[in-house]
Amino acid sequence: MSKRALRAIIENENFMRKWRDEAPIDIDALYKITDENIKIANELFESIDCGLSPEHLHCDGEITKREAQAKFNRYMGAVNQLENMGYTVPDTCWEIETES
């Protein structure tokens, strides 16, 4: 599930990158740790961290606890996949640090 969760995060990021005329992220390319891929991984961690904020995670109380837990599990699956690939959560990611 972790790779699937990461793939979903990357698909969302690529949607936004398209509108900013930025190159899409290739999940398979992330397996090679380079300076550019570290930057991309950090951007993914930041995006996940934003999604883990209570307001975003619970959609301002508009979703059930079960749905929020499912979102949390997907986000953390993506975090775990990035960590398994050799990337480290940046110190600026408060939600990931307190939740993991």
N, C-alpha and C positions, 0 to 999 in steps of 0.2 A: 504493500500500500504506500510506502514512503515515496517510491519513485513516481507513482501515479499522483500522489499529493503534490510533489514538486513539479511535475509536468503541468498540473492545473494552475499552480502559481505562476509558472513561466508563461503559460498561454495568456493569462490575464496581463502579465507584464508586457508581453509582446503586442497585445492589443493596444496598450498605451504607447509603447515605443513606436508603433506604426504611425500614430498621430503626431508624434514628435520627430518623425523622419529619422529614427534611430534604427540601427541594425537589430534584427531579432536575436534573442538568446537561443542558443542550441544546447539542449540539456546534455547531449553526448559530448560536446566540446568542453563542458565543465569538468569532465573527469581528468583533464590535464590542467594542473594548477599552474597558472601563469599570473603575472601582475594584472593583466586585463581581466582574467577570470576571477581573481580575488575581488576586484572592484565590482564585477557583476554579482558575485555571491553576496557581497556586502549590501548591494542594492536590494537583492532578494530578501536578505535578513531584515533590512529596514522595512520593506513592504510587509513582510510577515509580522514584524513587531507592531506596525501600525494596525494591522488587522486584529491583533491580540488585545488591543486596548479595550477596556470594558464596553465603551460606547459602540465600537465597531463589532466586537465579538457578539454582543447581545442585541445588536441592531436597535439600540435605545429601548430595549425591553419589548420589542415587537416580535421576537421569536421565543420559542419555548426553551427551557433549560436543556432539553435533549438536543434540539437543533444547535444551540450554542456549544454544547459538548462535542457534537460532530464537527463543527467548524474548528474548534480548538484541536481536536485530534488530527484533522487534515493539516492545519498549520504546523503542528508539532511533528507530524510525519515528514513534512517538507524540511523542517529544521534538522531532524535526525538524518535525513538523506544527505543534506549538504554537509553535515558534520562527518558522516561516513565517507564522504568524498574527500575529506581532508580540510574543510573550511572551518573557521572558528567564528563564533558569534561575536560581532563587534561589541565593545564596551558600551556603545551608545544605545544598544537595544535593551531597554529596561523591562519591557513586558516579557520577552523571551527569557531573560535572566531570572526574573522572579517566578516565572511559570515552570521552567524546566528543572 
